Amino acid sequence: MKNSSVLLIPSAIALGLASCKPKENPAPAAAEPAKEAPAAAAKPASVPAKKITPELPKDQADEDGEAADPNTPSLKAGSEVRVESLASATWVQGGPLTAFEPGKVYIFECWATWCGPCVAAIPHVNDLHKRYAEKGLRVYGINVWEDGLEKVTEFVKRKGEGMSYPVAYTGKDSAFEKEWLKPAGVKGIPHAFVVRDGKLIMTTHPMQLTDQVVEALLSGEEGARKAAADIQSAQESRERLNSIIRTFRTAAASGNTALMNEKLGELEKSAPDSPYIASMKLDVLIADKNWSAASKALEEMPDGPSRQMSIQMTANKVCLQGNQEFPAEFVKTLASGFEKQLAATESTRNPMSFVMLSALQGKAGDKDASLANAKKAVETAKQVKSANPLPIEPFERYAKGLDAGENPTVLDVSKWIREAMAKSAAPAPDAPAAAPAPAKP
């Protein structure tokens, strides 16, 4: 989840569960913690949760006679974990935890303030804490991969009752990171460790810890084993579907329509209700340059997640790919669908949505509508400035460019936004530099 791009196009619906990778590059000093997602987005989507790896019996490993794969996590289901790894942590709220209570189920939910999916998962984790604490569930928020105790403290204080479980700040290169995250092969957050009696039951994305799963975990060893097996089965299914979609996208990029049709058929058979199917069918028609059928498919597609995804992904393709030409009539149909979708969603609060619509209308030959929506992008940027870190100037520059007969693109606006944000984050001449904020993932 990099912050190097600020191309804020409304995201498509994805198949898995969203996560953030460790931060690498410094972000502008003005960067703020991620804001909580609205309730409708409580279930994040995109990157799958970590696969659960059952522990291999020692005698079987010996019989195989093979050296251990260095990439295989050493901390897995059945492994012992040390609560002492949290001894050096700073407890922002509640705690400290010094020993595991016999028979209790512990969820250690790893998160960071800069991680959008982490913030989006907090209401769910908090709900589990409130409803199951008396039944034997112990929830701990473990802040990881972050520099800055003060930022974490302020974040937790601001959340109040919305984050009522104990929270520990571990910082970077902590004992917890070395003894839990790295041995478990954790590559992204949010990430939950589930423990009972000092042994790891499983690891997973916190959004997979549903009421049914938690109740099974609390029911005893047999219930816990079944819950872990069910989550692993679901994860493996998601991975199979993700593999189909990745192969389809690769085939689409190379124009291999035969492989595209093959993978489309596999997905229709494996997951007939997948919201990806409609967009993939449309991609096949576009790859075949069957524009009349593609336009008809867009017009006749029923309302719902599949239509939203198809329109958004196709709009991205038209506006962001400079190596393919799209007929004006097809783009006109797409722009009409995008406009209706925009009017029916909260994306109207995002000025980049109007830039996207303006770009589509320009490619369809409707210059007046294109300019009108470019101006709407400016007005929207002004209206949401207090709650949105985007600078206004790039949107004004885009609208002025169109008005002057130029042809600025969506990518141009994205570039101008990055430049403006970098400029605003730079210290004034002769002024002391601000302390760098933690990098975004």
CORVEN-V9639 format. One record per backbone hydrogen bond with DSSP energy under -1.0 kcal/mol. NH is the residue of the N-H (numbers start at 0). CO is the residue of the C=O. E is the energy in kcal/mol with one decimal. If there is no record, write none. Layout:
nh=NH co=CO e=E
nh=NH co=CO e=E
This chain:
nh=7 co=5 e=-1.7
nh=8 co=6 e=-2.0
nh=19 co=188 e=-4.3
nh=30 co=27 e=-2.1
nh=33 co=112 e=-2.4
nh=40 co=37 e=-2.0
nh=41 co=38 e=-1.9
nh=60 co=56 e=-2.1
nh=61 co=57 e=-2.3
nh=62 co=58 e=-2.2
nh=63 co=59 e=-2.2
nh=64 co=60 e=-1.2
nh=71 co=68 e=-1.9
nh=73 co=182 e=-1.4
nh=74 co=182 e=-2.1
nh=76 co=52 e=-1.2
nh=77 co=199 e=-3.4
nh=78 co=75 e=-2.9
nh=80 co=197 e=-2.5
nh=84 co=81 e=-1.4
nh=85 co=82 e=-2.0
nh=86 co=83 e=-2.0
nh=88 co=85 e=-1.3
nh=89 co=168 e=-2.6
nh=91 co=166 e=-1.6
nh=92 co=166 e=-1.8
nh=103 co=100 e=-1.7
nh=104 co=135 e=-2.2
nh=105 co=194 e=-3.4
nh=106 co=137 e=-3.0
nh=107 co=192 e=-2.8
nh=108 co=139 e=-2.8
nh=109 co=190 e=-3.2
nh=110 co=141 e=-1.9
nh=114 co=111 e=-1.0
nh=118 co=114 e=-2.2
nh=119 co=115 e=-2.5
nh=120 co=116 e=-1.3
nh=124 co=120 e=-2.3
nh=125 co=121 e=-3.0
nh=126 co=122 e=-2.0
nh=127 co=123 e=-2.0
nh=128 co=124 e=-2.1
nh=129 co=125 e=-2.4
nh=130 co=126 e=-2.2
nh=131 co=127 e=-2.2
nh=132 co=128 e=-1.2
nh=135 co=132 e=-1.3
nh=136 co=131 e=-2.2
nh=137 co=104 e=-3.1
nh=139 co=106 e=-2.9
nh=140 co=165 e=-3.0
nh=141 co=108 e=-2.5
nh=142 co=167 e=-3.1
nh=143 co=110 e=-2.6
nh=151 co=147 e=-1.4
nh=152 co=148 e=-2.8
nh=153 co=149 e=-2.6
nh=154 co=150 e=-2.0
nh=155 co=151 e=-2.5
nh=156 co=152 e=-2.3
nh=157 co=153 e=-2.4
nh=158 co=154 e=-1.8
nh=159 co=155 e=-1.5
nh=161 co=158 e=-2.3
nh=162 co=159 e=-1.9
nh=166 co=92 e=-2.4
nh=167 co=140 e=-2.9
nh=168 co=89 e=-3.4
nh=169 co=142 e=-2.0
nh=177 co=173 e=-2.2
nh=178 co=174 e=-2.6
nh=179 co=175 e=-2.2
nh=180 co=175 e=-1.4
nh=181 co=176 e=-2.8
nh=183 co=179 e=-1.6
nh=184 co=181 e=-1.5
nh=185 co=180 e=-2.4
nh=188 co=19 e=-2.7
nh=190 co=109 e=-1.3
nh=191 co=203 e=-3.3
nh=192 co=107 e=-2.2
nh=193 co=201 e=-2.8
nh=194 co=105 e=-2.6
nh=195 co=198 e=-2.3
nh=198 co=195 e=-1.8
nh=199 co=78 e=-3.1
nh=200 co=193 e=-3.2
nh=201 co=193 e=-1.3
nh=203 co=191 e=-2.0
nh=207 co=204 e=-2.2
nh=208 co=205 e=-1.7
nh=209 co=207 e=-1.9
nh=213 co=209 e=-2.8
nh=214 co=210 e=-2.8
nh=215 co=211 e=-1.7
nh=216 co=212 e=-2.4
nh=217 co=213 e=-2.2
nh=223 co=219 e=-2.2
nh=224 co=220 e=-2.4
nh=225 co=221 e=-2.2
nh=226 co=222 e=-2.5
nh=227 co=223 e=-2.4
nh=228 co=224 e=-2.3
nh=229 co=225 e=-2.6
nh=230 co=226 e=-2.2
nh=231 co=227 e=-2.3
nh=232 co=228 e=-2.3
nh=233 co=229 e=-2.2
nh=234 co=230 e=-2.4
nh=235 co=231 e=-2.6
nh=236 co=232 e=-2.0
nh=237 co=233 e=-2.3
nh=238 co=234 e=-2.5
nh=239 co=235 e=-2.0
nh=240 co=236 e=-2.1
nh=241 co=237 e=-3.0
nh=242 co=238 e=-2.1
nh=243 co=239 e=-1.8
nh=244 co=240 e=-2.3
nh=245 co=241 e=-2.8
nh=246 co=242 e=-2.2
nh=247 co=243 e=-2.1
nh=248 co=244 e=-2.5
nh=249 co=245 e=-2.3
nh=250 co=246 e=-2.4
nh=251 co=247 e=-2.5
nh=252 co=248 e=-2.2
nh=253 co=249 e=-1.3
nh=255 co=250 e=-2.6
nh=256 co=254 e=-1.6
nh=259 co=255 e=-2.0
nh=260 co=256 e=-2.6
nh=261 co=257 e=-1.8
nh=262 co=258 e=-2.6
nh=263 co=259 e=-2.3
nh=264 co=260 e=-2.1
nh=265 co=261 e=-1.8
nh=266 co=262 e=-2.3
nh=267 co=263 e=-2.4
nh=268 co=264 e=-1.7
nh=269 co=265 e=-2.6
nh=270 co=266 e=-3.3
nh=273 co=270 e=-2.3
nh=276 co=273 e=-1.3
nh=279 co=275 e=-2.3
nh=280 co=276 e=-2.5
nh=281 co=277 e=-2.0
nh=282 co=278 e=-2.1
nh=283 co=279 e=-1.9
nh=284 co=280 e=-1.9
nh=285 co=281 e=-2.3
nh=286 co=282 e=-2.7
nh=287 co=283 e=-2.0
nh=288 co=285 e=-1.3
nh=289 co=284 e=-2.7
nh=290 co=288 e=-1.5
nh=293 co=289 e=-2.2
nh=294 co=290 e=-2.7
nh=295 co=291 e=-2.1
nh=296 co=292 e=-2.4
nh=297 co=293 e=-2.0
nh=298 co=294 e=-2.2
nh=299 co=295 e=-2.4
nh=307 co=303 e=-2.3
nh=308 co=304 e=-2.6
nh=309 co=305 e=-2.5
nh=310 co=306 e=-2.6
nh=311 co=307 e=-2.4
nh=312 co=308 e=-2.9
nh=313 co=309 e=-2.2
nh=314 co=310 e=-2.4
nh=315 co=311 e=-2.4
nh=316 co=312 e=-1.9
nh=317 co=313 e=-2.6
nh=318 co=314 e=-2.5
nh=319 co=315 e=-2.4
nh=320 co=316 e=-1.7
nh=330 co=326 e=-2.2
nh=331 co=327 e=-2.3
nh=332 co=328 e=-1.9
nh=333 co=329 e=-2.3
nh=334 co=330 e=-3.1
nh=335 co=331 e=-2.1
nh=336 co=332 e=-2.0
nh=337 co=333 e=-2.7
nh=338 co=334 e=-2.5
nh=339 co=335 e=-2.0
nh=340 co=336 e=-2.2
nh=341 co=337 e=-2.5
nh=342 co=338 e=-2.1
nh=343 co=339 e=-1.0
nh=344 co=341 e=-1.1
nh=347 co=344 e=-1.0
nh=348 co=345 e=-2.0
nh=349 co=346 e=-2.2
nh=352 co=349 e=-1.7
nh=354 co=350 e=-1.5
nh=355 co=351 e=-2.3
nh=356 co=352 e=-2.2
nh=357 co=353 e=-2.7
nh=358 co=354 e=-2.5
nh=359 co=355 e=-2.2
nh=360 co=356 e=-2.5
nh=361 co=357 e=-2.3
nh=362 co=358 e=-2.2
nh=363 co=359 e=-1.6
nh=364 co=361 e=-1.1
nh=365 co=360 e=-2.4
nh=366 co=364 e=-1.3
nh=369 co=365 e=-2.1
nh=370 co=366 e=-2.4
nh=371 co=367 e=-2.3
nh=372 co=368 e=-2.2
nh=373 co=369 e=-1.6
nh=374 co=370 e=-2.0
nh=375 co=371 e=-1.5
nh=376 co=372 e=-1.8
nh=377 co=373 e=-1.4
nh=378 co=374 e=-2.3
nh=379 co=375 e=-2.9
nh=380 co=376 e=-2.3
nh=381 co=377 e=-1.9
nh=382 co=378 e=-2.1
nh=383 co=379 e=-2.2
nh=386 co=383 e=-1.2
nh=387 co=383 e=-1.1
nh=394 co=391 e=-1.0
nh=395 co=391 e=-1.8
nh=396 co=392 e=-2.6
nh=397 co=393 e=-1.9
nh=398 co=394 e=-2.3
nh=399 co=395 e=-2.5
nh=400 co=396 e=-2.1
nh=401 co=397 e=-2.1
nh=402 co=398 e=-2.3
nh=403 co=399 e=-1.6
nh=404 co=401 e=-1.7
nh=405 co=400 e=-2.7
nh=412 co=408 e=-1.9
nh=413 co=409 e=-2.2
nh=414 co=410 e=-2.3
nh=415 co=411 e=-2.7
nh=416 co=412 e=-2.4
nh=417 co=413 e=-2.1
nh=418 co=414 e=-2.3
nh=419 co=415 e=-2.6
nh=420 co=416 e=-2.6
nh=421 co=417 e=-2.4
nh=422 co=418 e=-2.3
nh=423 co=419 e=-2.3
nh=424 co=420 e=-1.4
nh=430 co=427 e=-2.2
